[in-house]
Amino acid sequence: MARVLGIGGVFFKAEAPKALAAWYARVLGFPVEDWGGAQWPHPDRGYSLWTAFPRDTTHFAPSEAPFMINLIVEDLDGVLAKAASEGVEPLGRDDSDAYGRFAWIMDPAGLKVELWEPPPPAP
């Protein structure tokens, strides 16, 4: 059956793509390749989402971008500690959601990034 299997990538414009890629490598540990991007195999937990939000949503605030990136992380506390060591503090955090633990940061381009640690797989 011909069907979509999930999100294959996030692509966007940036004023300084190389500097932004270096920030993601330094702050979030992205494995940035020589061609300027990063790639990962699909994680063993979690899933990819596609969701359209209403035009007047405030979910992406304080970013003015019309989209937000969600990144699956293995260790939310470790990622936030790494980000804090680079001077990046979370905009917020939610450890009580049934879908896992979440935190939000802003990147240097003004994009809100959602960090998501899915719950462990059920036994």
The first five atom37 places (N, CA, C, CB, O) and aatype in JSON, in Angstrom:
{
  "aatype": [12, 0, 1, 19, 10, 7, 9, 7, 7, 19, 13, 13, 11, 0, 6, 0, 14, 11, 0, 10, 0, 0, 17, 18, 0, 1, 19, 10, 7, 13, 14, 19, 6, 3, 17, 7, 7, 0, 5, 17, 14, 8, 14, 3, 1, 7, 18, 15, 10, 17, 16, 0, 13, 14, 1, 3, 16, 16, 8, 13, 0, 14, 15, 6, 0, 14, 13, 12, 9, 2, 10, 9, 19, 6, 3, 10, 3, 7, 19, 10, 0, 11, 0, 0, 15, 6, 7, 19, 6, 14, 10, 7, 1, 3, 3, 15, 3, 0, 18, 7, 1, 13, 0, 17, 9, 12, 3, 14, 0, 7, 10, 11, 19, 6, 10, 17, 6, 14, 14, 14, 14, 0, 14],
  "atom_mask": [
    [1, 1, 1, 1, 1],
    [1, 1, 1, 1, 1],
    [1, 1, 1, 1, 1],
    [1, 1, 1, 1, 1],
    [1, 1, 1, 1, 1],
    [1, 1, 1, 0, 1],
    [1, 1, 1, 1, 1],
    [1, 1, 1, 0, 1],
    [1, 1, 1, 0, 1],
    [1, 1, 1, 1, 1],
    [1, 1, 1, 1, 1],
    [1, 1, 1, 1, 1],
    [1, 1, 1, 1, 1],
    [1, 1, 1, 1, 1],
    [1, 1, 1, 1, 1],
    [1, 1, 1, 1, 1],
    [1, 1, 1, 1, 1],
    [1, 1, 1, 1, 1],
    [1, 1, 1, 1, 1],
    [1, 1, 1, 1, 1],
    [1, 1, 1, 1, 1],
    [1, 1, 1, 1, 1],
    [1, 1, 1, 1, 1],
    [1, 1, 1, 1, 1],
    [1, 1, 1, 1, 1],
    [1, 1, 1, 1, 1],
    [1, 1, 1, 1, 1],
    [1, 1, 1, 1, 1],
    [1, 1, 1, 0, 1],
    [1, 1, 1, 1, 1],
    [1, 1, 1, 1, 1],
    [1, 1, 1, 1, 1],
    [1, 1, 1, 1, 1],
    [1, 1, 1, 1, 1],
    [1, 1, 1, 1, 1],
    [1, 1, 1, 0, 1],
    [1, 1, 1, 0, 1],
    [1, 1, 1, 1, 1],
    [1, 1, 1, 1, 1],
    [1, 1, 1, 1, 1],
    [1, 1, 1, 1, 1],
    [1, 1, 1, 1, 1],
    [1, 1, 1, 1, 1],
    [1, 1, 1, 1, 1],
    [1, 1, 1, 1, 1],
    [1, 1, 1, 0, 1],
    [1, 1, 1, 1, 1],
    [1, 1, 1, 1, 1],
    [1, 1, 1, 1, 1],
    [1, 1, 1, 1, 1],
    [1, 1, 1, 1, 1],
    [1, 1, 1, 1, 1],
    [1, 1, 1, 1, 1],
    [1, 1, 1, 1, 1],
    [1, 1, 1, 1, 1],
    [1, 1, 1, 1, 1],
    [1, 1, 1, 1, 1],
    [1, 1, 1, 1, 1],
    [1, 1, 1, 1, 1],
    [1, 1, 1, 1, 1],
    [1, 1, 1, 1, 1],
    [1, 1, 1, 1, 1],
    [1, 1, 1, 1, 1],
    [1, 1, 1, 1, 1],
    [1, 1, 1, 1, 1],
    [1, 1, 1, 1, 1],
    [1, 1, 1, 1, 1],
    [1, 1, 1, 1, 1],
    [1, 1, 1, 1, 1],
    [1, 1, 1, 1, 1],
    [1, 1, 1, 1, 1],
    [1, 1, 1, 1, 1],
    [1, 1, 1, 1, 1],
    [1, 1, 1, 1, 1],
    [1, 1, 1, 1, 1],
    [1, 1, 1, 1, 1],
    [1, 1, 1, 1, 1],
    [1, 1, 1, 0, 1],
    [1, 1, 1, 1, 1],
    [1, 1, 1, 1, 1],
    [1, 1, 1, 1, 1],
    [1, 1, 1, 1, 1],
    [1, 1, 1, 1, 1],
    [1, 1, 1, 1, 1],
    [1, 1, 1, 1, 1],
    [1, 1, 1, 1, 1],
    [1, 1, 1, 0, 1],
    [1, 1, 1, 1, 1],
    [1, 1, 1, 1, 1],
    [1, 1, 1, 1, 1],
    [1, 1, 1, 1, 1],
    [1, 1, 1, 0, 1],
    [1, 1, 1, 1, 1],
    [1, 1, 1, 1, 1],
    [1, 1, 1, 1, 1],
    [1, 1, 1, 1, 1],
    [1, 1, 1, 1, 1],
    [1, 1, 1, 1, 1],
    [1, 1, 1, 1, 1],
    [1, 1, 1, 0, 1],
    [1, 1, 1, 1, 1],
    [1, 1, 1, 1, 1],
    [1, 1, 1, 1, 1],
    [1, 1, 1, 1, 1],
    [1, 1, 1, 1, 1],
    [1, 1, 1, 1, 1],
    [1, 1, 1, 1, 1],
    [1, 1, 1, 1, 1],
    [1, 1, 1, 1, 1],
    [1, 1, 1, 0, 1],
    [1, 1, 1, 1, 1],
    [1, 1, 1, 1, 1],
    [1, 1, 1, 1, 1],
    [1, 1, 1, 1, 1],
    [1, 1, 1, 1, 1],
    [1, 1, 1, 1, 1],
    [1, 1, 1, 1, 1],
    [1, 1, 1, 1, 1],
    [1, 1, 1, 1, 1],
    [1, 1, 1, 1, 1],
    [1, 1, 1, 1, 1],
    [1, 1, 1, 1, 1],
    [1, 1, 1, 1, 1]
  ],
  "atom_positions": [
    [[0.84, -1.18, 0.0], [0.0, 0.0, 0.0], [0.88, 1.25, 0.0], [-0.96, 0.0, 1.22], [1.82, 1.33, 0.79]],
    [[0.62, 2.18, -0.84], [1.38, 3.43, -0.88], [0.88, 4.34, 0.23], [1.24, 4.14, -2.27], [-0.3, 4.69, 0.27]],
    [[1.8, 4.72, 1.15], [1.41, 5.56, 2.27], [2.62, 6.3, 2.83], [0.74, 4.73, 3.38], [3.76, 5.93, 2.54]],
    [[2.38, 7.31, 3.6], [3.44, 8.06, 4.27], [3.86, 7.3, 5.52], [2.98, 9.51, 4.61], [3.01, 6.82, 6.26]],
    [[5.15, 7.2, 5.76], [5.66, 6.46, 6.91], [6.04, 7.36, 8.09], [6.84, 5.64, 6.51], [6.2, 6.86, 9.2]],
    [[6.2, 8.64, 7.87], [6.56, 9.54, 8.97], [7.26, 10.77, 8.43], [0.0, 0.0, 0.0], [7.43, 10.93, 7.23]],
    [[7.67, 11.63, 9.33], [8.38, 12.85, 8.95], [9.79, 12.45, 8.49], [8.44, 13.87, 10.14], [10.5, 11.74, 9.2]],
    [[10.17, 12.92, 7.33], [11.48, 12.59, 6.79], [12.52, 13.66, 7.04], [0.0, 0.0, 0.0], [13.71, 13.42, 6.82]],
    [[12.12, 14.82, 7.47], [13.09, 15.87, 7.72], [12.42, 17.18, 8.05], [0.0, 0.0, 0.0], [11.22, 17.35, 7.88]],
    [[13.22, 18.1, 8.53], [12.78, 19.46, 8.79], [13.72, 20.37, 8.03], [12.76, 19.8, 10.34], [14.93, 20.3, 8.22]],
    [[13.18, 21.19, 7.17], [13.97, 22.07, 6.31], [13.46, 23.49, 6.47], [13.91, 21.61, 4.82], [12.25, 23.73, 6.45]],
    [[14.38, 24.44, 6.62], [13.96, 25.82, 6.8], [15.09, 26.74, 6.39], [13.55, 26.09, 8.26], [16.24, 26.33, 6.27]],
    [[14.74, 28.0, 6.18], [15.72, 29.01, 5.8], [16.34, 29.62, 7.05], [15.07, 30.11, 4.93], [15.67, 29.74, 8.08]],
    [[17.62, 30.0, 6.96], [18.29, 30.67, 8.08], [19.24, 31.71, 7.53], [19.05, 29.65, 8.97], [19.81, 31.53, 6.45]],
    [[19.42, 32.8, 8.25], [20.34, 33.86, 7.83], [21.77, 33.35, 7.77], [20.24, 35.06, 8.78], [22.52, 33.72, 6.86]],
    [[22.17, 32.53, 8.71], [23.54, 32.01, 8.79], [23.5, 30.49, 9.03], [24.35, 32.73, 9.94], [23.7, 30.04, 10.15]],
    [[23.23, 29.71, 7.98], [23.04, 28.27, 8.15], [24.23, 27.56, 8.8], [22.77, 27.64, 6.83], [24.02, 26.67, 9.63]],
    [[25.46, 27.92, 8.45], [26.62, 27.24, 9.04], [26.74, 27.54, 10.52], [27.91, 27.67, 8.32], [27.04, 26.64, 11.31]],
    [[26.52, 28.78, 10.91], [26.59, 29.14, 12.33], [25.47, 28.47, 13.11], [26.5, 30.68, 12.5], [25.67, 28.02, 14.23]],
    [[24.28, 28.39, 12.51], [23.17, 27.74, 13.18], [23.43, 26.24, 13.33], [21.86, 27.98, 12.41], [23.14, 25.66, 14.38]],
    [[23.98, 25.6, 12.29], [24.34, 24.18, 12.37], [25.38, 23.95, 13.47], [24.88, 23.67, 11.0], [25.31, 22.96, 14.2]],
    [[26.33, 24.86, 13.59], [27.36, 24.74, 14.63], [26.73, 24.88, 16.02], [28.46, 25.81, 14.44], [27.13, 24.18, 16.94]],
    [[25.75, 25.77, 16.17], [25.06, 25.92, 17.45], [24.35, 24.63, 17.83], [24.05, 27.08, 17.4], [24.47, 24.16, 18.96]],
    [[23.6, 24.03, 16.88], [22.9, 22.77, 17.15], [23.89, 21.65, 17.48], [22.03, 22.36, 15.93], [23.6, 20.81, 18.33]],
    [[25.03, 21.62, 16.84], [26.06, 20.61, 17.14], [26.6, 20.82, 18.55], [27.22, 20.67, 16.1], [26.75, 19.87, 19.31]],
    [[26.89, 22.07, 18.9], [27.49, 22.38, 20.19], [26.5, 22.24, 21.34], [28.05, 23.8, 20.18], [26.81, 21.62, 22.36]],
    [[25.3, 22.8, 21.18], [24.33, 22.87, 22.27], [23.52, 21.58, 22.42], [23.4, 24.03, 22.05], [23.27, 21.13, 23.54]],
    [[23.11, 20.98, 21.31], [22.25, 19.81, 21.37], [22.93, 18.53, 20.91], [21.02, 20.04, 20.54], [22.31, 17.47, 20.92]],
    [[24.2, 18.61, 20.51], [24.93, 17.41, 20.13], [24.55, 16.83, 18.77], [0.0, 0.0, 0.0], [24.74, 15.64, 18.53]],
    [[24.02, 17.66, 17.88], [23.68, 17.18, 16.53], [24.93, 16.67, 15.83], [23.01, 18.31, 15.68], [25.99, 17.3, 15.91]],
    [[24.83, 15.53, 15.14], [25.96, 15.04, 14.36], [25.98, 15.7, 12.98], [25.9, 13.5, 14.22], [25.67, 15.06, 11.97]],
    [[26.33, 16.98, 12.92], [26.29, 17.73, 11.67], [27.35, 17.2, 10.71], [26.5, 19.25, 11.93], [28.53, 17.1, 11.05]],
    [[26.92, 16.86, 9.51], [27.78, 16.3, 8.47], [28.39, 17.43, 7.63], [26.98, 15.32, 7.56], [27.97, 18.58, 7.73]],
    [[29.37, 17.1, 6.81], [30.02, 18.08, 5.95], [29.03, 18.79, 5.01], [31.11, 17.41, 5.13], [29.26, 19.93, 4.63]],
    [[27.95, 18.11, 4.63], [26.97, 18.71, 3.73], [26.06, 19.7, 4.44], [26.13, 17.62, 3.07], [25.23, 20.33, 3.8]],
    [[26.2, 19.85, 5.8], [25.5, 20.9, 6.52], [24.29, 20.46, 7.33], [0.0, 0.0, 0.0], [23.7, 21.27, 8.04]],
    [[23.92, 19.19, 7.24], [22.75, 18.71, 7.99], [23.12, 17.53, 8.87], [0.0, 0.0, 0.0], [24.27, 17.11, 8.93]],
    [[22.11, 17.0, 9.54], [22.29, 15.84, 10.41], [21.23, 14.81, 10.06], [22.21, 16.24, 11.92], [20.15, 15.15, 9.57]],
    [[21.55, 13.56, 10.3], [20.55, 12.51, 10.08], [20.67, 11.46, 11.17], [20.72, 11.86, 8.69], [21.75, 11.22, 11.72]],
    [[19.54, 10.83, 11.47], [19.48, 9.8, 12.49], [18.57, 8.68, 12.0], [18.96, 10.38, 13.84], [17.65, 8.93, 11.21]],
    [[18.83, 7.45, 12.46], [17.84, 6.4, 12.19], [16.59, 6.69, 13.04], [18.42, 4.97, 12.51], [16.68, 7.4, 14.04]],
    [[15.47, 6.15, 12.65], [14.26, 6.38, 13.44], [14.47, 5.78, 14.83], [13.0, 5.76, 12.75], [15.0, 4.68, 14.96]],
    [[14.05, 6.51, 15.87], [14.29, 6.02, 17.23], [13.51, 4.76, 17.54], [13.94, 7.1, 18.24], [12.53, 4.43, 16.87]],
    [[13.95, 4.07, 18.57], [13.27, 2.84, 18.97], [12.03, 3.12, 19.81], [14.23, 1.95, 19.73], [11.31, 2.19, 20.17]],
    [[11.8, 4.37, 20.12], [10.57, 4.73, 20.82], [10.15, 6.11, 20.35], [10.75, 4.7, 22.36], [10.93, 6.83, 19.73]],
    [[8.93, 6.45, 20.64], [8.39, 7.7, 20.14], [7.82, 7.51, 18.75], [0.0, 0.0, 0.0], [7.64, 6.37, 18.3]],
    [[7.53, 8.59, 18.09], [6.92, 8.55, 16.77], [7.06, 9.93, 16.14], [5.43, 8.11, 16.83], [7.42, 10.89, 16.82]],
    [[6.77, 10.01, 14.87], [6.78, 11.29, 14.18], [5.34, 11.79, 14.09], [7.42, 11.17, 12.76], [4.41, 11.01, 13.89]],
    [[5.18, 13.09, 14.23], [3.85, 13.7, 14.15], [3.8, 14.74, 13.05], [3.48, 14.33, 15.48], [4.8, 15.36, 12.71]],
    [[2.62, 14.91, 12.5], [2.31, 16.01, 11.6], [1.03, 16.61, 12.15], [2.16, 15.54, 10.09], [0.02, 15.91, 12.26]],
    [[1.05, 17.9, 12.48], [-0.13, 18.55, 13.04], [-0.21, 19.98, 12.53], [-0.09, 18.53, 14.59], [0.76, 20.73, 12.6]],
    [[-1.37, 20.35, 12.02], [-1.63, 21.73, 11.63], [-2.29, 22.44, 12.82], [-2.53, 21.8, 10.34], [-3.26, 21.95, 13.38]],
    [[-1.75, 23.59, 13.18], [-2.3, 24.39, 14.27], [-3.07, 25.56, 13.69], [-1.17, 24.89, 15.22], [-2.8, 25.97, 12.56]],
    [[-4.03, 26.1, 14.42], [-4.73, 27.29, 13.94], [-3.75, 28.45, 13.75], [-5.85, 27.7, 14.92], [-2.75, 28.53, 14.45]],
    [[-4.04, 29.32, 12.8], [-3.17, 30.46, 12.49], [-2.88, 31.31, 13.71], [-3.79, 31.31, 11.4], [-1.79, 31.87, 13.83]],
    [[-3.84, 31.43, 14.63], [-3.66, 32.3, 15.79], [-3.13, 31.57, 17.03], [-4.97, 32.97, 16.13], [-3.23, 32.1, 18.14]],
    [[-2.56, 30.37, 16.86], [-2.02, 29.65, 18.01], [-0.89, 30.42, 18.67], [-1.52, 28.27, 17.58], [-0.14, 31.14, 18.01]],
    [[-0.78, 30.26, 19.97], [0.35, 30.83, 20.7], [1.31, 29.71, 21.12], [-0.14, 31.63, 21.94], [2.25, 29.95, 21.88]],
    [[1.07, 28.51, 20.64], [1.88, 27.35, 21.02], [3.35, 27.5, 20.65], [1.32, 26.09, 20.38], [4.21, 26.92, 21.31]],
    [[3.67, 28.27, 19.6], [5.06, 28.43, 19.16], [5.74, 29.64, 19.8], [5.12, 28.55, 17.65], [6.93, 29.87, 19.6]],
    [[4.98, 30.43, 20.57], [5.53, 31.63, 21.22], [6.62, 31.23, 22.21], [4.41, 32.43, 21.93], [6.53, 30.17, 22.83]],
    [[7.63, 32.04, 22.38], [7.76, 33.41, 21.89], [8.29, 33.52, 20.47], [8.65, 34.16, 22.81], [8.48, 34.63, 19.97]],
    [[8.54, 32.4, 19.81], [9.0, 32.45, 18.42], [7.93, 33.07, 17.53], [9.37, 31.04, 17.92], [6.73, 32.87, 17.75]],
    [[8.37, 33.81, 16.53], [7.45, 34.36, 15.54], [7.4, 33.49, 14.29], [7.85, 35.78, 15.16], [6.66, 33.8, 13.35]],
    [[8.18, 32.4, 14.27], [8.19, 31.49, 13.12], [6.85, 30.77, 13.03], [9.35, 30.47, 13.24], [6.19, 30.54, 14.04]],
    [[6.43, 30.42, 11.82], [5.15, 29.73, 11.66], [5.26, 28.22, 11.88], [4.61, 30.0, 10.28], [4.36, 27.48, 11.49]],
    [[6.33, 27.76, 12.51], [6.48, 26.34, 12.79], [7.38, 26.16, 14.01], [7.06, 25.59, 11.57], [8.03, 27.1, 14.46]],
    [[7.4, 24.96, 14.53], [8.25, 24.6, 15.67], [8.83, 23.22, 15.36], [7.44, 24.6, 17.03], [8.18, 22.4, 14.71]],
    [[10.04, 22.97, 15.82], [10.66, 21.66, 15.65], [10.52, 20.88, 16.95], [12.16, 21.8, 15.23], [10.76, 21.42, 18.03]],
    [[10.14, 19.62, 16.84], [10.12, 18.7, 17.98], [11.24, 17.7, 17.78], [8.73, 17.98, 18.12], [11.33, 17.06, 16.73]],
    [[12.1, 17.57, 18.78], [13.21, 16.63, 18.71], [13.06, 15.57, 19.8], [14.56, 17.37, 18.87], [12.9, 15.9, 20.97]],
    [[13.1, 14.3, 19.41], [13.05, 13.2, 20.37], [14.43, 13.12, 21.02], [12.65, 11.84, 19.69], [15.44, 13.08, 20.33]],
    [[14.46, 13.08, 22.35], [15.72, 12.97, 23.08], [15.67, 11.74, 23.98], [16.0, 14.24, 23.91], [14.6, 11.29, 24.4]],
    [[16.83, 11.21, 24.26], [16.93, 10.02, 25.12], [16.98, 10.4, 26.59], [18.16, 9.21, 24.74], [16.47, 9.67, 27.44]],
    [[17.61, 11.53, 26.9], [17.82, 11.95, 28.29], [17.57, 13.46, 28.37], [19.28, 11.6, 28.78], [18.48, 14.26, 28.14]],
    [[16.36, 13.83, 28.7], [15.99, 15.25, 28.72], [16.85, 16.03, 29.7], [14.52, 15.41, 29.08], [17.3, 17.13, 29.38]],
    [[17.08, 15.49, 30.88], [17.9, 16.19, 31.86], [19.32, 16.42, 31.34], [17.95, 15.41, 33.18], [19.89, 17.49, 31.52]],
    [[19.89, 15.41, 30.69], [21.24, 15.53, 30.13], [21.3, 16.56, 29.02], [0.0, 0.0, 0.0], [22.26, 17.33, 28.94]],
    [[20.29, 16.57, 28.14], [20.26, 17.55, 27.04], [20.13, 18.96, 27.61], [19.09, 17.25, 26.06], [20.79, 19.89, 27.14]],
    [[19.27, 19.13, 28.61], [19.1, 20.45, 29.2], [20.36, 20.9, 29.94], [17.92, 20.46, 30.16], [20.69, 22.08, 29.93]],
    [[21.07, 19.97, 30.57], [22.33, 20.32, 31.24], [23.36, 20.76, 30.2], [22.88, 19.12, 32.06], [24.08, 21.73, 30.43]],
    [[23.43, 20.07, 29.08], [24.36, 20.44, 28.0], [24.0, 21.83, 27.47], [24.33, 19.39, 26.85], [24.87, 22.68, 27.29]],
    [[22.71, 22.06, 27.24], [22.26, 23.38, 26.76], [22.6, 24.47, 27.78], [20.74, 23.36, 26.47], [23.06, 25.54, 27.4]],
    [[22.37, 24.2, 29.05], [22.66, 25.19, 30.11], [24.14, 25.52, 30.15], [22.2, 24.67, 31.49], [24.51, 26.66, 30.41]],
    [[25.0, 24.53, 29.88], [26.44, 24.79, 29.86], [26.83, 25.72, 28.73], [27.22, 23.48, 29.75], [27.92, 26.31, 28.74]],
    [[25.94, 25.86, 27.73], [26.16, 26.78, 26.61], [25.35, 28.07, 26.79], [25.78, 26.11, 25.29], [25.27, 28.89, 25.87]],
    [[24.77, 28.26, 27.98], [24.02, 29.48, 28.25], [22.58, 29.46, 27.77], [0.0, 0.0, 0.0], [21.94, 30.51, 27.72]],
    [[22.06, 28.29, 27.41], [20.68, 28.17, 26.9], [19.8, 27.63, 28.02], [20.62, 27.24, 25.64], [19.99, 26.51, 28.5]],
    [[18.83, 28.43, 28.43], [17.91, 28.02, 29.48], [16.56, 27.66, 28.87], [17.74, 29.14, 30.54], [16.15, 28.27, 27.87]],
    [[15.86, 26.68, 29.44], [14.56, 26.31, 28.89], [13.53, 27.42, 29.06], [14.05, 25.03, 29.55], [13.56, 28.19, 30.03]],
    [[12.62, 27.49, 28.1], [11.49, 28.42, 28.19], [10.43, 27.86, 29.13], [10.87, 28.68, 26.79], [9.67, 28.6, 29.74]],
    [[10.4, 26.55, 29.25], [9.43, 25.87, 30.07], [9.73, 24.39, 30.09], [0.0, 0.0, 0.0], [10.59, 23.91, 29.35]],
    [[9.01, 23.67, 30.94], [9.25, 22.24, 31.08], [7.97, 21.59, 31.59], [10.45, 21.95, 32.03], [7.23, 22.2, 32.37]],
    [[7.7, 20.36, 31.14], [6.54, 19.6, 31.62], [6.96, 18.15, 31.78], [5.34, 19.72, 30.64], [7.18, 17.44, 30.8]],
    [[7.08, 17.71, 33.04], [7.43, 16.32, 33.34], [6.21, 15.49, 33.68], [8.42, 16.27, 34.5], [6.35, 14.33, 34.08]],
    [[5.0, 16.05, 33.54], [3.79, 15.37, 33.98], [2.92, 14.84, 32.85], [2.99, 16.29, 34.82], [1.88, 14.24, 33.12]],
    [[3.31, 15.05, 31.6], [2.48, 14.65, 30.47], [2.52, 13.13, 30.28], [2.95, 15.35, 29.19], [3.58, 12.52, 30.4]],
    [[1.39, 12.54, 30.0], [1.31, 11.08, 29.79], [2.13, 10.64, 28.58], [-0.15, 10.64, 29.61], [2.52, 9.48, 28.48]],
    [[2.4, 11.57, 27.64], [3.16, 11.23, 26.43], [4.67, 11.31, 26.65], [2.77, 12.16, 25.29], [5.44, 10.99, 25.74]],
    [[5.1, 11.74, 27.83], [6.52, 11.83, 28.13], [6.87, 13.16, 28.77], [0.0, 0.0, 0.0], [5.99, 13.9, 29.23]],
    [[8.15, 13.45, 28.78], [8.67, 14.68, 29.38], [9.03, 15.66, 28.26], [9.92, 14.39, 30.28], [9.58, 15.26, 27.23]],
    [[8.73, 16.94, 28.47], [8.95, 17.96, 27.46], [9.69, 19.15, 28.05], [7.61, 18.41, 26.85], [9.57, 19.45, 29.24]],
    [[10.46, 19.82, 27.22], [11.05, 21.12, 27.55], [11.16, 21.9, 26.25], [12.47, 20.97, 28.26], [11.15, 21.32, 25.16]],
    [[11.24, 23.22, 26.36], [11.3, 24.08, 25.18], [12.45, 25.06, 25.32], [9.97, 24.84, 24.99], [12.68, 25.63, 26.38]],
    [[13.17, 25.25, 24.21], [14.26, 26.22, 24.15], [14.1, 27.03, 22.87], [15.66, 25.53, 24.21], [13.32, 26.67, 21.99]],
    [[14.85, 28.13, 22.78], [14.89, 28.92, 21.55], [16.28, 28.77, 20.94], [14.56, 30.43, 21.82], [17.27, 28.76, 21.66]],
    [[16.34, 28.64, 19.62], [17.64, 28.6, 18.95], [18.03, 30.03, 18.55], [17.6, 27.66, 17.7], [17.21, 30.94, 18.66]],
    [[19.27, 30.24, 18.1], [19.72, 31.59, 17.77], [18.95, 32.24, 16.62], [21.17, 31.57, 17.43], [18.98, 33.46, 16.47]],
    [[18.25, 31.44, 15.8], [17.46, 31.99, 14.7], [16.06, 32.39, 15.16], [17.37, 30.98, 13.56], [15.25, 32.85, 14.35]],
    [[15.77, 32.21, 16.45], [14.45, 32.58, 16.97], [13.41, 31.49, 16.83], [0.0, 0.0, 0.0], [12.21, 31.77, 16.93]],
    [[13.84, 30.27, 16.6], [12.93, 29.14, 16.43], [12.74, 28.41, 17.75], [13.44, 28.18, 15.35], [13.72, 28.07, 18.42]],
    [[11.5, 28.18, 18.13], [11.22, 27.41, 19.33], [11.44, 25.93, 19.03], [9.77, 27.66, 19.84], [10.94, 25.41, 18.03]],
    [[12.2, 25.27, 19.9], [12.51, 23.85, 19.74], [11.92, 23.12, 20.94], [14.07, 23.61, 19.63], [12.2, 23.44, 22.09]],
    [[11.09, 22.12, 20.63], [10.51, 21.29, 21.67], [11.35, 20.04, 21.82], [9.03, 20.93, 21.35], [11.59, 19.33, 20.84]],
    [[11.8, 19.75, 23.02], [12.58, 18.56, 23.33], [11.64, 17.56, 23.99], [13.82, 18.88, 24.24], [10.96, 17.9, 24.96]],
    [[11.58, 16.34, 23.47], [10.62, 15.35, 23.95], [11.33, 14.05, 24.3], [9.53, 15.09, 22.89], [11.97, 13.43, 23.46]],
    [[11.2, 13.64, 25.55], [11.66, 12.34, 26.0], [10.45, 11.44, 26.17], [12.48, 12.43, 27.32], [9.73, 11.56, 27.16]],
    [[10.2, 10.54, 25.2], [9.04, 9.66, 25.32], [9.18, 8.76, 26.55], [8.87, 8.81, 24.04], [10.28, 8.5, 27.02]],
    [[8.04, 8.28, 27.06], [8.13, 7.34, 28.18], [8.77, 6.04, 27.72], [6.74, 7.07, 28.78], [8.74, 5.73, 26.53]],
    [[9.36, 5.28, 28.63], [9.94, 4.01, 28.24], [8.88, 3.09, 27.66], [10.64, 3.35, 29.42], [7.71, 3.19, 28.03]],
    [[9.28, 2.18, 26.77], [8.29, 1.25, 26.21], [7.68, 0.39, 27.32], [8.94, 0.34, 25.12], [8.35, 0.04, 28.3]],
    [[6.41, 0.06, 27.15], [5.75, -0.81, 28.14], [6.36, -2.2, 28.07], [4.21, -0.87, 27.88], [6.72, -2.68, 26.99]],
    [[6.47, -2.86, 29.23], [7.07, -4.22, 29.23], [6.19, -5.24, 28.54], [7.35, -4.67, 30.65], [6.56, -6.41, 28.46]]
  ]
}
